[in-house]
Amino acid sequence: MKTRIGLVDDHQLFLKSLTLMIESFKEYEVVLDALNGKDLQQKIRQAESLPDIMLIDVNMPLMDGVATARWLAEKYPGIKLVALSMNDDDKTIIAMIRSGCSAYLLKDTHPTELEKALEEIVVKGFYNGDAGNINYRRLLASQGREPQLKVTDRELQFLELVCSDLTYKQIATQMGIAERTVDGYREAMFEKFKVASRVGLCLEAIRKSFVAL
């Protein structure tokens, strides 16, 4: 049985191209598409079958990606949500993650990576491109399971602030420390969580329950 995919994007040409790409993958089929959140609300109520995974554009008219993800997470918690973005704007993508998305993908993602991401979402329930680096995979292979991380109270405070819409400068002010010290926290957390970006760190912090949605 194929995994059912839903798509929400206000660019019809991209929507059609993405549909063709996904349906070229052996294990997936697109069962629902919509042009924005409002359009989705109408169509999903009439759908014969619900998607297993919903790919959601961040920037849409009438009802944007954040509002759409939040609505889906509340009304259809069984659907796994994935944010689609034209760029890797940390603030927007983190807002999508905190609204219920378990992964984010850039719109220019290579088909091979898209298929891999869908596979991991089906199996693990999430996908983090940052966590695909060789050091992370080697660590998992050597331990046979996901490593248990320990963080200090100050590191936990930093993680909570990183998963907000504050800039690093504002985080420094909030924590009462210098910006250079914040840079140190950032690099240490990137290394500890084996990620390479703020969004990747936020996704892992939420997934590992260090930060609540």
C-alpha positions in Angstrom: 0.0 0.0 0.0 1.4 3.4 -1.0 2.0 6.2 1.4 -0.6 9.0 0.8 0.8 12.5 0.3 -1.0 15.8 0.5 0.3 19.1 -0.9 -0.5 22.7 0.0 1.1 25.4 -2.2 -0.3 28.5 -3.9 1.9 28.2 -7.0 0.0 25.9 -9.3 3.0 25.1 -11.6 5.1 24.1 -8.6 2.2 22.1 -7.2 1.9 20.1 -10.5 5.6 19.6 -10.8 5.9 18.3 -7.2 2.9 16.0 -7.8 4.6 14.5 -10.8 7.9 14.1 -8.9 6.3 12.4 -5.9 4.2 10.1 -8.0 7.4 9.0 -9.8 8.5 7.5 -6.5 7.4 3.9 -6.2 5.9 4.0 -2.7 4.0 7.3 -2.8 0.9 8.8 -4.3 -0.6 12.3 -4.0 -4.2 12.1 -2.8 -4.9 15.7 -2.0 -3.7 19.1 -3.2 -4.8 22.6 -2.2 -3.7 26.2 -3.0 -3.7 27.5 0.6 -4.9 26.7 4.1 -8.5 27.8 3.5 -8.7 25.7 0.3 -7.3 22.7 2.2 -9.9 23.1 5.0 -12.6 22.6 2.4 -11.0 19.8 0.5 -9.8 17.7 3.4 -13.3 17.4 4.8 -14.5 16.0 1.5 -11.5 13.7 0.9 -12.1 10.0 0.5 -8.8 9.2 2.3 -6.6 11.4 4.5 -2.9 11.9 3.6 -0.3 10.2 5.8 2.1 13.1 5.2 1.2 16.8 4.3 3.8 19.1 2.7 2.9 22.7 3.5 4.2 25.8 1.8 5.3 28.5 4.3 4.1 31.6 2.4 0.6 31.5 1.2 -2.3 34.0 0.9 -5.5 33.8 3.0 -4.0 31.2 5.4 -0.3 30.9 5.6 1.8 27.8 6.4 2.1 28.4 10.2 -1.7 28.8 10.6 -2.3 25.8 8.3 0.2 23.6 10.2 -1.3 24.6 13.6 -4.9 23.8 12.3 -3.8 20.4 10.9 -1.9 19.5 14.1 -5.1 20.2 16.1 -7.7 18.7 13.8 -5.7 15.9 12.2 -2.9 14.9 14.6 -2.3 11.7 12.8 -1.0 13.4 9.7 2.8 14.1 9.7 3.5 17.7 8.7 6.4 18.9 6.6 7.3 22.6 6.0 8.2 23.7 2.4 10.2 26.9 2.0 11.8 28.9 -0.8 14.7 29.8 1.5 16.1 28.7 4.9 14.8 31.6 6.9 15.3 30.4 10.5 12.6 32.4 12.1 9.8 31.2 9.7 10.9 27.6 9.7 11.2 27.4 13.5 7.7 28.8 13.7 6.5 26.0 11.4 8.3 23.4 13.5 6.7 24.8 16.7 3.3 24.6 14.9 3.6 20.9 14.5 5.9 20.2 11.5 8.3 17.3 12.0 10.6 18.2 9.1 11.4 21.1 6.7 12.5 20.9 3.1 13.6 23.6 0.7 11.6 23.8 -2.6 14.8 23.1 -4.6 15.5 19.9 -2.8 16.9 17.2 -5.1 14.4 14.4 -5.9 16.7 11.9 -4.3 16.7 13.8 -1.0 13.0 14.3 -1.1 12.4 10.6 -1.5 14.8 9.9 1.3 13.1 12.5 3.5 9.7 10.9 2.9 11.1 7.5 3.7 12.5 8.7 7.0 9.3 10.5 8.0 7.3 7.2 7.3 9.8 5.1 9.4 10.9 7.6 12.1 8.2 10.2 12.1 10.7 13.0 11.4 13.5 14.1 9.1 16.4 16.5 9.8 18.7 17.1 7.0 21.4 18.3 9.4 21.3 15.0 11.1 22.3 13.2 7.9 26.0 14.1 8.4 28.5 11.3 8.6 29.5 12.0 12.3 25.8 11.6 13.4 25.4 8.4 11.4 28.7 7.0 12.7 27.6 7.7 16.3 24.3 6.0 15.9 26.0 3.0 14.2 28.5 2.6 17.0 26.0 2.8 19.8 23.2 0.9 18.1 20.7 3.4 19.4 20.2 7.2 19.6 22.6 8.8 22.0 21.3 10.1 25.3 22.3 13.8 25.7 22.8 15.8 28.9 22.5 19.5 29.0 23.1 22.0 31.8 20.5 24.4 33.0 22.1 27.3 31.1 22.3 25.2 27.9 18.6 24.3 28.3 17.8 28.0 28.7 19.7 28.6 25.5 17.9 25.9 23.6 14.5 27.3 24.7 15.5 30.7 23.4 16.9 29.4 20.2 13.5 27.8 19.4 11.9 31.2 19.7 11.9 34.2 17.2 14.6 36.0 19.1 17.8 36.9 17.3 21.1 35.8 18.8 21.7 39.3 20.0 18.4 39.3 21.8 19.2 35.9 23.3 22.4 37.3 24.7 20.4 40.1 26.3 17.8 37.7 27.7 20.5 35.5 29.2 22.6 38.4 30.5 25.7 37.4 28.6 27.9 38.7 25.8 27.2 37.9 22.2 30.5 36.1 22.0 29.4 33.8 24.8 26.2 33.0 22.9 28.3 32.1 19.9 30.1 29.6 22.2 26.8 28.1 23.3 25.6 27.8 19.7 28.8 26.0 18.5 28.7 23.7 21.6 25.1 22.8 21.0 25.7 22.3 17.2 28.4 19.8 18.2 26.5 18.1 20.9 23.3 17.6 18.8 25.4 16.9 15.6 23.6 19.6 13.5 24.8 22.5 11.4 22.0 25.1 11.6 19.7 26.8 14.1 16.7 25.2 12.5 18.3 21.8 12.8 19.1 22.4 16.4 15.6 23.5 17.1 14.1 20.4 15.4 16.3 18.1 17.4 15.7 19.9 20.7 12.0 19.6 20.3 12.2 16.0 19.0 14.3 15.0 22.0 11.9 16.8 24.4 14.3 19.4 25.6 11.9 22.0 24.4 8.2 21.8 24.4 6.0 22.8 21.5 
